[in-house]
Each structure stands twice: as structure tokens, then as C-alpha cells.
Amino acid sequence: MSSAPAPEPRDPKAALVFDDPLSQQSSDDTDRGWDEAGEGDGAADLKRFLDEKPPHHL
């Protein structure tokens, strides 16, 4: 009678997860990393808007 080697433990990170992906907030759902300066003055916001407006939006 030969003893079979014990199976190696599985990596928990490799397990499939069948949760609803839309129920969790992703990193791009936040303002962090989108160059949000926070509360600024209105004149600076208007200048930035006008500077970054595409030419077909005149």
C-alpha cells in the first residue's frame, strides 16, 4: 500500500470570486488621481475650462 503525497495547499489569491463587481467601489470611482485640486476659486476654474475646451465646442 503506497501512501499518496498530500496535495499542496492552494493559493487563496488564485481562487475565483463570483461577487457582484458593481457592488464595490473601484479606484477610478474617486477623485483621487484625477488631478482634482479640491476647492478652488471660480476664476481659475473658468480659465482651466476655457483652456482645455476642444476647438469644436466654441
Helices and strands as residue ranges (DSSP letters): G 12-14, G 21-23, G 27-29, H 42-52, G 55-57
